[in-house]
């Protein structure tokens, strides 16, 4: 695996896609919470920010944490896989991030290992959100960098 060089136009597109993915996944998280269908007690970005600052914070702070995190890892997708922006590569990135969420971030915010201090349902909720991350990332990459995907997708 190599880190690819992106030109300024590709950097702009990668960051824009990351912001779009963070908005889409953030909206889905908020809708799920407001509708009462999400088992998460609050958005993870907000819980993490509150843990760092050791105080209650407004939702926009959590959304900013979420946006930076998602945008950053979206750019990582382009830096690592610019030669073939496939769904499976987005999926495996999302899978690694899901595992990191379960074993690192959930315990850090006092939701327990795998989120079990809240409910086992958070494992599935986090999996769904990470799968959506992969779908949105790949879909927007395909729309933006279509030729790159089409020309190289058979290799990945």
Number of C-alpha atoms within 10 A of each C-alpha: 5 9 12 13 12 14 9 9 8 17 15 13 19 26 19 16 23 29 21 19 25 26 17 14 20 21 13 15 21 15 13 15 16 11 9 11 11 20 17 20 13 15 17 21 23 22 26 19 22 17 15 11 10 10 9 11 14 10 14 11 15 20 21 16 18 23 20 15 15 24 23 16 17 28 23 18 24 25 18 16 18 22 17 20 25 25 20 14 17 24 19 13 19 24 17 11 16 21 16 13 21 21 14 16 21 23 16 16 18 15 20 17 16 23 23 16 13 17 14 12 15 21 20 12 17 23 19 13 17 23 19 18 24 25 18 21 30 25 19 19 25 17 10 15 18 13 12 16 21 13 11 14 15 9 8 13
